[in-house]
Amino acid sequence: DTGVSQDPRHKITKRGQNVTFRCDPISEHNRLYWYRQTLGQGPEFLTYFQNEAQLEKSRLLSDRFSAERPKGSFSTLEIQRTEQGDSAMYLCASSIRDRDTEAFFGQGTRLTVV
Amino acid sequence: AQSVTQLDSQVPVFEEAPVELRCNYSSSVSVYLFWYVQYPNQGLQLLLKYLSGSTLVKGINGFEAEFNKSQTSFHLRKPSVHISDTAEYFCAVTYKAAGNKLTFGGGTRVLVKP
């Protein structure tokens, strides 16, 4: 297993466009998390799934954001009508429930909204 | 709710000198503590974690941290740094009932000088 994979690594989009990111977790991991990291800051929690169920969403996740994990494997994060303030690194992580609590992170998708 | 404070935003240090990165947390419940490292344009890599037991935790790349419950601290140390340790370091906290979602500090940028 090569770890958590995120695609694309970089995305430049015009303000107002929709974007979608994909995360493939480590295969046996049943928990999947999305975080957002702006320049010079620590990552902030957005949402997490246990299998296909979305168990928690942060208040940071506005109505323009939606995340899915339809089959309990990969996940997508969509941002509609992007704004310049959405420019950030979007990090995905996965873990096994109740096993060591360690989360493994992907390399992130860097979004730039112009 | 939990919070994490990393007291130093930047730490310049000479090669082969020791370094200490400070982390304080606040929580009303028992916590799990982590230190992650992030290299430029990369995801997060786990350095070490405290779940329970011995308060002195050893991690990868010669790093160690000490959990101090009375002072609510989890400071990271390395006795002799290398140029390759130049990176951003994040302290994070979670607890079991939180679904293991992480709350991060703002990060400490370590710059190792020759």
Chai-1 contact restraints between the chains, C-beta under 6 A:
chainA,res_idxA,chainB,res_idxB,connection_type,confidence,min_distance_angstrom,max_distance_angstrom,comment,restraint_id
A,Q41,B,G106,contact,1.0,0.0,6.0,A-B,restraint_1
A,G42,B,F90,contact,1.0,0.0,6.0,A-B,restraint_2
A,G42,B,F104,contact,1.0,0.0,6.0,A-B,restraint_3
A,G42,B,G105,contact,1.0,0.0,6.0,A-B,restraint_4
A,G42,B,G106,contact,1.0,0.0,6.0,A-B,restraint_5
A,G42,B,G107,contact,1.0,0.0,6.0,A-B,restraint_6
A,P43,B,F104,contact,1.0,0.0,6.0,A-B,restraint_7
A,F45,B,K101,contact,1.0,0.0,6.0,A-B,restraint_8
A,Y48,B,G99,contact,1.0,0.0,6.0,A-B,restraint_9
A,Y48,B,K101,contact,1.0,0.0,6.0,A-B,restraint_10
A,L55,B,G99,contact,1.0,0.0,6.0,A-B,restraint_11
A,S95,B,N100,contact,1.0,0.0,6.0,A-B,restraint_12
A,T101,B,Y32,contact,1.0,0.0,6.0,A-B,restraint_13
A,T101,B,N100,contact,1.0,0.0,6.0,A-B,restraint_14
A,F105,B,G43,contact,1.0,0.0,6.0,A-B,restraint_15
A,F105,B,L44,contact,1.0,0.0,6.0,A-B,restraint_16
A,G106,B,G43,contact,1.0,0.0,6.0,A-B,restraint_17
A,Q107,B,Q42,contact,1.0,0.0,6.0,A-B,restraint_18
A,Q107,B,G43,contact,1.0,0.0,6.0,A-B,restraint_19
A,G108,B,G43,contact,1.0,0.0,6.0,A-B,restraint_20
